[in-house]
Amino acid sequence: MNKDSVAVVTGANSGMGKATSIAIAKTGATVVMVCRHRERGEEARKEVQEMSGNSAVVLMQCDLGSKDSIRSFCTTFKDSYQRLDVLVNNAGVILPGRHETSDGFELQFGVNHLGHFLLTKLLLEQIIASAPARIINVSSGAHKIGKIHFENINLTKNYRLWRAYGQSKLANILFTYELADRLKEKGVTVNCLNPGAVATNMGINRNTGFGTFITRILKPYFQTAEQGAETAIYLATADEVAGVTGHYFYRKKQIKSSKKSYDKNLAKRLWSLSETLTD
Ligand SMILES: NC(=O)c1ccc[n+]([C@@H]2O[C@H](COP(=O)([O-])OP(=O)(O)OC[C@H]3O[C@@H](n4cnc5c(N)ncnc54)[C@H](OP(=O)(O)O)[C@@H]3O)[C@@H](O)[C@H]2O)c1
């Protein structure tokens, strides 16, 4: 990456998204930080600018739980930039209790998978035109307990937090492998990763404070956000993974994801459902 490159990082105001933004900004590239909350985003943007010494750090607002917001962000982005070299789909949510996005999707599936599915598809033309380009999807080891509940995709029945999160993180990997196949001849690589256990704001409910105490207890045993972001940064910037596509990484090493995640029929079925749900 160099000063002519443009990168987009979702969920960039916090945790690994902020650490990833700082590292990419240090390469001199323009970094567009995609955040849902303007004030939190602006505070983080200033920090990323300061820590990286790069003035080309830009905030753009987008709620990945809203198709309208995603469409509006993509239009603004395309009006502002001619290229997109690196897209890091990092934003994620895990919250106890069943919640829905503004479009009525179960929150984890809606934000972690569908939001990124729509965002990526809307930016794809620009990414392909910027090839060689890279797409990185931040998944989780929790994908191993995941299953795609086609008959109950919004988990209106038998909702369990880990069922919802696992479904969304398996979807991230199925999406990665399918997209990598579709883009093979286009010079765009698509990979995903498990950052491991990382002390961030993940699992903390901002409104109730739920999760703060547990996070504080576990913090000494978890990686820092900077350590957790290393694999995403590696996939976004390292020369040795140029041309590597359709793989799952952990600690900068290519490893196997769950058996289910390699099921091509499952990936195609999820793709088709995601297209229907995102119009
Ligand atoms: N932490 C871990 O141990 C761990 C383990 C495995 C995988 N992961 C994955 O790592 C990624 C980064 O998470 P993190 O640990 O760095 O957590 P984090 O500090 O909570 O960051 C998550 C980011 O996602 C954003 N976000 C949530 N809902 C959004 C929405 N509707 N629209 C736009 N942005 C939204 C958050 O924005 P707000 O600040 O406004 O809420 C925040 O910027 C996630 O995909 C997560 O699933 C984390």
PDBQT file of the ligand as one rigid body, heavy atoms in Angstrom, charges set to zero:
ROOT
HETATM    1  N1  LIG A 301     -12.974  -9.522  20.827  1.00  0.00    +0.000 N 
HETATM    2  C1  LIG A 301     -12.883 -10.812  20.573  1.00  0.00    +0.000 C 
HETATM    3  O1  LIG A 301     -12.475 -11.616  21.437  1.00  0.00    +0.000 OA
HETATM    4  C2  LIG A 301     -13.251 -11.339  19.224  1.00  0.00    +0.000 A 
HETATM    5  C3  LIG A 301     -13.071 -12.711  18.980  1.00  0.00    +0.000 A 
HETATM    6  C4  LIG A 301     -13.390 -13.227  17.723  1.00  0.00    +0.000 A 
HETATM    7  C5  LIG A 301     -13.870 -12.358  16.743  1.00  0.00    +0.000 A 
HETATM    8  N2  LIG A 301     -14.056 -11.037  17.013  1.00  0.00    +0.000 N 
HETATM    9  C6  LIG A 301     -14.557 -10.181  15.923  1.00  0.00    +0.000 C 
HETATM   10  O2  LIG A 301     -13.693  -9.055  15.789  1.00  0.00    +0.000 OA
HETATM   11  C7  LIG A 301     -14.388  -7.971  15.172  1.00  0.00    +0.000 C 
HETATM   12  C8  LIG A 301     -14.040  -6.662  15.889  1.00  0.00    +0.000 C 
HETATM   13  O3  LIG A 301     -14.583  -6.695  17.188  1.00  0.00    +0.000 OA
HETATM   14  P1  LIG A 301     -13.832  -6.083  18.461  1.00  0.00    +0.000 P 
HETATM   15  O4  LIG A 301     -13.497  -7.219  19.331  1.00  0.00    +0.000 OA
HETATM   16  O5  LIG A 301     -12.775  -5.123  18.067  1.00  0.00    +0.000 OA
HETATM   17  O6  LIG A 301     -15.075  -5.364  19.188  1.00  0.00    +0.000 OA
HETATM   18  P2  LIG A 301     -15.498  -3.848  19.471  1.00  0.00    +0.000 P 
HETATM   19  O7  LIG A 301     -14.402  -3.113  20.172  1.00  0.00    +0.000 OA
HETATM   20  O8  LIG A 301     -16.808  -3.959  20.151  1.00  0.00    +0.000 OA
HETATM   21  O9  LIG A 301     -15.683  -3.253  18.009  1.00  0.00    +0.000 OA
HETATM   22  C9  LIG A 301     -16.793  -3.582  17.216  1.00  0.00    +0.000 C 
HETATM   23  C10 LIG A 301     -17.026  -2.453  16.237  1.00  0.00    +0.000 C 
HETATM   24  O10 LIG A 301     -18.178  -2.778  15.442  1.00  0.00    +0.000 OA
HETATM   25  C11 LIG A 301     -19.015  -1.634  15.421  1.00  0.00    +0.000 C 
HETATM   26  N3  LIG A 301     -20.425  -1.945  15.172  1.00  0.00    +0.000 N 
HETATM   27  C12 LIG A 301     -21.277  -2.683  15.915  1.00  0.00    +0.000 A 
HETATM   28  N4  LIG A 301     -22.513  -2.653  15.390  1.00  0.00    +0.000 NA
HETATM   29  C13 LIG A 301     -22.441  -1.873  14.279  1.00  0.00    +0.000 A 
HETATM   30  C14 LIG A 301     -23.380  -1.425  13.330  1.00  0.00    +0.000 A 
HETATM   31  N5  LIG A 301     -24.692  -1.750  13.401  1.00  0.00    +0.000 N 
HETATM   32  N6  LIG A 301     -22.957  -0.632  12.315  1.00  0.00    +0.000 NA
HETATM   33  C15 LIG A 301     -21.672  -0.249  12.225  1.00  0.00    +0.000 A 
HETATM   34  N7  LIG A 301     -20.733  -0.621  13.118  1.00  0.00    +0.000 NA
HETATM   35  C16 LIG A 301     -21.113  -1.416  14.133  1.00  0.00    +0.000 A 
HETATM   36  C17 LIG A 301     -18.853  -1.023  16.785  1.00  0.00    +0.000 C 
HETATM   37  O11 LIG A 301     -19.353   0.311  16.822  1.00  0.00    +0.000 OA
HETATM   38  P3  LIG A 301     -19.806   0.993  18.224  1.00  0.00    +0.000 P 
HETATM   39  O12 LIG A 301     -18.532   1.307  18.953  1.00  0.00    +0.000 OA
HETATM   40  O13 LIG A 301     -20.552   2.180  17.773  1.00  0.00    +0.000 OA
HETATM   41  O14 LIG A 301     -20.646  -0.017  18.935  1.00  0.00    +0.000 OA
HETATM   42  C18 LIG A 301     -17.344  -1.124  16.931  1.00  0.00    +0.000 C 
HETATM   43  O15 LIG A 301     -16.712  -0.068  16.240  1.00  0.00    +0.000 OA
HETATM   44  C19 LIG A 301     -15.876  -8.379  15.205  1.00  0.00    +0.000 C 
HETATM   45  O16 LIG A 301     -16.285  -8.787  13.930  1.00  0.00    +0.000 OA
HETATM   46  C20 LIG A 301     -15.912  -9.558  16.173  1.00  0.00    +0.000 C 
HETATM   47  O17 LIG A 301     -16.962 -10.447  15.883  1.00  0.00    +0.000 OA
HETATM   48  C21 LIG A 301     -13.764 -10.505  18.230  1.00  0.00    +0.000 A 
ENDROOT
TORSDOF 0
